[in-house]
Amino acid sequence: MEDFLVHDLYSLVASAEQQSSSEELREGISQVISIIGSQHQPWSNGVELLGDAQKNKHVLPTGCEGIDMLLQGGLRVGHVTELVGPSPSGKTQVCLQAASNVAVKFMGVVMFLDTCNSFSPRRMACFINQHFNTPVEEVTQKGLKRVMSSILCQSVFDIFSLLDVLRQLELKLQFQVNTGDCKLRLLIIDSISSLITPILGGNGAHGHSLMIFTGFLLKKLAHEYNISVLDAPPPSAEDFLVFFRKRLRALAPAPATLLPFGSDHHPTTAPVTNHMVCGEGGILKPALGESWKSIPHVRLLLSHDRRSNSYNISILKHPVMVSGRAASFTVYG
């Protein structure tokens, strides 16, 4: 055992080959190297990556026309998409509508991890019923029952419970891939920041490590099992303050007197994003820190015009699209 811990495995193999009576040792070392190698993903070349993208990395329409047009089809499979914005800006409504649309049109399984009691089965039923435009009540109820049974909801109220659920999900997906029965299409977490924020702070790095591990586990699940992950974090206290200031600018008769709060000439750079706290000198920075910025592939900013049923969405981060592009959409139901 000491040799395995202290020496390089390949040096042990070379040493064992020089001894005629060490066949069992060479075989044992080879098995250890094989086990270690199986824990790492093999390298993929460009042709293999392109083939995987064309075959598996499609888009899942959310059912919100404005969002799907902005994102050139919808949520990308293999990506972690984060919805941010003040309350209420429609984050949970988009999650519910996306879940219903994927379950109905793709006949796929949707998993909804609820961290703040935001899942509404009645609201979900309203979205689903819109897809069954038939006067026959029996047909509608049968379709509703079928679709609702494919939407799985689980309450998760701390980071350790979330990690346990994600690990169980990973094991289940591994089994389903081996049996050719993998039907999960969309994983929604509403919201992950309410679980991460309480463990951050202090001098220890434990909370930060849990945050990064959770983020990379989500990216691994999305990429390896060809699912789309959607996260809708709740607003922080600073979001309410920034959003309130923005509303004051919009309603004030003399906007020039409110210039210290920012300018309305650059709406795409207005500090109304979620996960924002005041840093040194009053400069806003992400509440989950710079490390979290690399986790989501896509970050979308939502806002709501309370005078109408219209919502706005803009791209804050996207791997293939220009930041700042915006659109409007309507949530029906």
N, C-alpha and C positions, 0 to 999 in steps of 0.2 A: 504493500500500500504506500509506503514511504517513497518508493521509486516512482510510482505514478504521480505523486504530488510534487516531487522535487525535480524530476528529470523530464525533458521533452520526450513525447511519445515516439517520435520518429527516431530519436537517438537510442531509445530502448529497443526498437525494432532492429536497428543496425547492430546493436550490441548482442541481441539474442541470436541473430543470424550467424554470428561468429562462434556460437556454441552449439555443438552437435546434439547435445541432450536437452535442448530447450524448445522442443516442438510445441509443447503445451503453452509455454510462455509466449511464443510468437503468435499462436492462435488466439490467446487471450487478448494480447495487445491489438491484434487486427480487429477483433470484435469491438473493443473499446473505441478504436478509431472509426469503425463503421457506425457505431451508435452516435458518436459526436457529429459525424458528417451528416447523418440523417436529420439532425436538429436544425440544420441550416438550409435555407432556400437555395437552390441551384442558380447560377448566373443565367440570365436570359439575354439573348442578342436582340438586335433591332427588329429582325424579321419576326421573331417570336412575340415580341411586345406589340408589334403592329397587328399581327394576327389575333392576339388576345383582345386588342382594342376593337377591332372590326367585328369579332364574333360575340364578345361578352359585354363590352363597355358601352351600352346603349343609354338612352335617356328615358326617364319615367315622367310623363306629363303630370302636373299637379292638379289639373282641372281648372286652374286660374289662367284664363287666356293671356292676360298681360304678362304674367310671370313666365309662362311657357314660351311666348314670343321673344321675350328679353333673353332667356337662357337657351334659345335655339332648340326648343323641344321640351325642356323640363329639367328635372334633377338627374345628374349624371351618375350612372352606376359605377361603383368603385370610388366614389368621392364622399367626403364628409362635408355637408353643407350646413352653415350656421346662419340662422335668422336673428338679427338684432334690431332693437328699436325700443322707443319708449312705450309705456302702457297707456291706453290700448293702441296697438299698431297692427293687430291682426296676425301675430305670430302663431298663436294656438289655432286660430281659424284656418290658416294656411296648412298647418300640420294635419288637422282633421280632414280638410278637403283633399289633400294629397293622399292621405291614407285611404279614403273612400274611393278615390279615382283609381288608384293602383289595384285595390282589392276587386273592383268591379271590372275594369278593362283588361287587366293582366291576369286575372284569376290567381293572383299571388297572395302569399301570406304577408301581413303587415304586423310588426311588433311595436307596440307603443309602451315605452317606459315612462311612467307618470311620476314625477318627483314633487309635484306641488298641487295635486288634485285638480288638474286641468282637463282631464279626459271627461267628455260629456257624451254618454251613449245616445241620449236624445238628439243632440246636435249632429252626431255621426249619422244617426238614422235619417235625419233630414237631408243631409248631403247624399246619402245613398239612394233615397227615394227619388231624387231628381234624375237618376239614370234610368229608372223604370217608368217611362212615360206611357202608361197603359191604364185604362179605366177598370181593368179586371183586378179587384182587390186581392183575390187569391194569388194571382201571379206576382203582384207587388210584394205581398207578405212572404211568399216563398223565396223570391229573390233577395229580399232584405235579410231573411234568416240565413241564407247561404253566405252572403257577403259578410254579415256581422260575425259569423262563426270563423271567418278567416282573419279577423282582426283581433290580435291577442294583446291584452292590456295587463300590465303588472305595475303595482306601486312600489317605488324604491325611494327611501328617505335618507340614505346615507351612502357615502362613497364605497364602503366595503360591501354593502348589499349590491350596489351596481356592479362592482368588479366580479362578485360571485355570479350574478346573472349573466354577465358577458362571457365569463369562463364556461358556464354551462351551455350557453348558446354556441360558443366555439366548438365544444365537443359534439354537440348535436349536429352542427353544420358539417363537421368532419365526417360523421357517420352518414349523413344524408348524401354528401358528395360521393362517398364510396358506394352507396347503393343506388345512385342516380336519381334521388328523390328530393333534391334541394329546391324548395318552393319559396323561401323567404326572399322578398324583393325589396322591402323597405323597413328600416329600423329608425324609429323616432324616439328621441329623448327630449322630453319637455319638463324640465330643462336640466342640463348637466351642471351649469354654473351654480345652481342652488345647492349642489352637493359638494362642489369644489371649494367655494368661497369660505365655508366654515373651517376648513382644515389648513388654510393658508395663514400666514402671519407668524410672528415670533422669530426666534433665531434659528430654529431647527429647519432642516431641509426635507423633513418627512412629507409634509403636505405638498410641497413642490414636486417631489418624486412621484407621489401618487397621481398628481395631475398629469404629468408627462406620460406616465405609464398608461393611464386611462385613455389619453388622447391617441397614443400610438396603437393601443389595442383596438380602438374604433377604426383607425385607418387600416389596420391589418384585416379586420373582419370585412370592411368594405371592399378592399382590393382582392383578397384571396377568394372570397365567396361571392363576388359580383353582386353586392347589394348596395343600396344607397342609404346613407346615414344622414338623418336630418335632426338638427338640434335647434331648439328655440329658447335661448336663455332669458330669464326674467330681467327687468330693468333694475339697476342699482339706484340708490338714493340720489346719486349725482345725475342720473338720467332724468329723473323727475325735475330736478332743478334746471338742467339745460333745456329740457323740453318746455318748461314753464316760461323760461326766458324767450325762447323762440316764439311762443304764442303771444307774449307781450309785444314782441317786435311786429308781429303780423297785425295786431289789433290797435297798436298805438297810433294816434293821429300824426305824430311827428317822429318817424323812425330814427331821424338823425340824432335825437337825444339819447338813443339807446345803443350807440355805436360801441361802447366798451364791451357789450355782450357779443359782438361779432357783426358781420355784414350779411345782408340778405342776397348779395349779388353772387354768392358762391354756395348754393344750396348743397352741392355734392360734397363740400368739405366742411359743412356745418358739424360741430361736435355733438351730434345727437345719437351717436352709436352707443349701444349697450356695452357693458364691461368697461366703463370709463370711470376713473377717479381723478381727483386733483393731485397733481404732483408738485414738484418744486416750482415756485413762481406762478402757481395757479394754472400750469399747463396740464391739460388732460392727458391721461395715459390709460392703457388697458388695465382693468381691475385684476385680471388673471395674469398680468405680467407679459413681458415680451416673449417669453417662451411659448405661451399659448398661441401666439399669432401664427405660428408655423403649423398648427394642428389642422384647422379646417382648410380644405382645398378651396372652398367657396364661402365668402361672407357677404350676406345681403342685408341691406338696411331697409326697414319698413317704417312707414308712417301712415297716419290716418287723418283724413279731413273729416272732422266731426260734423260738419254742416251737410255732409252727403254720405253715401255709402261707398265712396271712392277711397282706395288705398294707393299709396305710392311705394315703389320699390326701386332701389338703385344698387349697383354692383360696387362693393367696397374692395373685393378681392376675387380674382378668378384666374385659373391657370392659362386660359386661352382667349379671354375677352378683356376688353379695355375697361378699367375702373372708371366709374362715373356715369356709365350708361344707365338710363332710368326708364321707367314705364309706370303706367297706372293699371289697376285691376279692380275688380269688384268681387266681393264674396257674397254668393247667393245662398239661400236656404234659411 
